[in-house]
Amino acid sequence: MSSHSIKMTHDPLPFLQKLDPKIYEAISGEETREEDGLELIPSENYVSRAVREANGSVLTNKYSEGYPHKRYYGGQTFTDVVEEIAIERICKLFGCQFANVQPHSGAPANVATYFALLEPGDTILGMDLSHGGHLTHGHPVTYITKIFNFVRYGMKNIETGEIDYAGLRETALREKPKMILAGFSAYSRELDYQKFVDIGREVGAYVVGDMAHIAGLIAGRAVKNPFDAGFDVILSTTHKTLRGPRGGIILTREDEEIAKKVNKSVFPGFQGGPHMHSIAAKAVAFGEALQPEFQEYAKQIIKNAKAMAEVFKQRKVRMIGGGTDNHLILADVFGSLGVTGKEAQTVLDEVGITLNMNMIANDPRKPMDPSGIRLGTPAITTRGFKEKDCIRVAELLLDTLENKDDEDYKKKVREEIRDMCHAHPIPEKHF
Ligand SMILES: Cc1ncc(COP(=O)(O)O)c(C=O)c1O
């Protein structure tokens, strides 16, 4: 990866420091936490300084309800430029014709799409949540389940991660969904997108991919693009592997009628004024993702995750799906090491490794203290970690879990992790 410009000091925030010291101190504290610890939450990343500058810009002052050249307020000379550039760049990255860059985040992007393409009572066939699907794909605690009827597919074999495509087809033929949803937040294998499209066409359903987790891997050409198989729509967040600000996007491959429905649904159907500062920051991040070096970054994320998975495998720690093809690993630490997901999360926090506890398929335990942990490599890869560094991280992680009550040992690990972090500072500029 080419020259990183390294940040050695905290951001100067002179106005905040003087006028609101409490908030300033909290932000400074977070900055130190990020610099001194290893971020393994697979949905997090470090944006460039340029992305943060756009995100913190005067565009936060502006109302721009509507779309470029069709707004409800005056003064849109510059907002139109920003939104059009964001759209053009993301369409180029994903090879699609239409994009809505206004969703405030992933969940609103998903819900706005359901409303765009479906009628209340319609059925959505999505990935079983305990097999890796996301809350917005129909978890009973979400309000969207009061409006649409969600049915499920899942893995045929938890040890290999293979999806039960025959079962998916059978359910689709029986339930007649209007939308088939591919995508996940805790699944580590590649999906067979062609099968989703074939089944979708057979039953007359829209085929939609929620690629929030792997959008950066797709944009970086490190994994397959669902549009190449004929998906109608791709939904995503912009803040995970795509390494942009917090936000959402809805992409339409080629059908203008779908794109028009999506636009109407996002505004005025669901949201109010777009967050133009976020849209500017999205545009900057998409510009970064269009650089050839981003493809190296995306490939390195996967190499790093595979290197970590190899350590887990050698040490006989069970991984759901048996390993990884993407940026994440879901490990059954309770079944393999007798440490619950919550205990693991807490003890790893103590040594400076941040990850999250996670339910695994057929988990005998409860969501607030499940059997699994979920970890990933997007953020440490941004810091410049390579395979050998990731092997060491995996070893330290498992050693810590095996020595979770040994305070002296944990202190030593904390020191080693701090040293690793200081040897790989968070870059201000990615390329
Ligand atoms: C697959 C998937 N969809 C949607 C979302 C929701 O995104 P947000 O938290 O930005 O609303 C997430 C977030 O983790 C996700 O993993």
The ligand as an SDF file (V2000), in Angstrom:
LIG
                    3D

 16 16  0  0  0  0  0  0  0  0999 V2000
  -26.4970   -6.2380    6.7680 C   0  0  0  0  0  0  0  0  0  0  0  0
  -26.8210   -4.9610    7.4930 C   0  0  0  0  0  0  0  0  0  0  0  0
  -27.8700   -4.2360    7.0980 N   0  0  0  0  0  0  0  0  0  0  0  0
  -28.2110   -3.0980    7.7150 C   0  0  0  0  0  0  0  0  0  0  0  0
  -27.5040   -2.6260    8.7920 C   0  0  0  0  0  0  0  0  0  0  0  0
  -27.9810   -1.4040    9.5040 C   0  0  0  0  0  0  0  0  0  0  0  0
  -27.1380   -0.3250    9.3700 O   0  0  0  0  0  0  0  0  0  0  0  0
  -27.1980    0.9370   10.3640 P   0  0  0  0  0  0  0  0  0  0  0  0
  -26.6810    0.4640   11.6650 O   0  0  0  0  0  0  0  0  0  0  0  0
  -26.3210    1.9390    9.6780 O   0  0  0  0  0  0  0  0  0  0  0  0
  -28.6190    1.3850   10.4190 O   0  0  0  0  0  0  0  0  0  0  0  0
  -26.3920   -3.3390    9.2380 C   0  0  0  0  0  0  0  0  0  0  0  0
  -25.6190   -2.8470   10.3920 C   0  0  0  0  0  0  0  0  0  0  0  0
  -24.8880   -3.5080   11.0390 O   0  0  0  0  0  0  0  0  0  0  0  0
  -26.0480   -4.5560    8.5760 C   0  0  0  0  0  0  0  0  0  0  0  0
  -25.0220   -5.2990    8.9820 O   0  0  0  0  0  0  0  0  0  0  0  0
  1  2  1  0
  2  3  1  0
  2 15  2  0
  3  4  2  0
  4  5  1  0
  5  6  1  0
  5 12  2  0
  6  7  1  0
  7  8  1  0
  8  9  2  0
  8 10  1  0
  8 11  1  0
 12 13  1  0
 12 15  1  0
 13 14  2  0
 15 16  1  0
M  END
$$$$
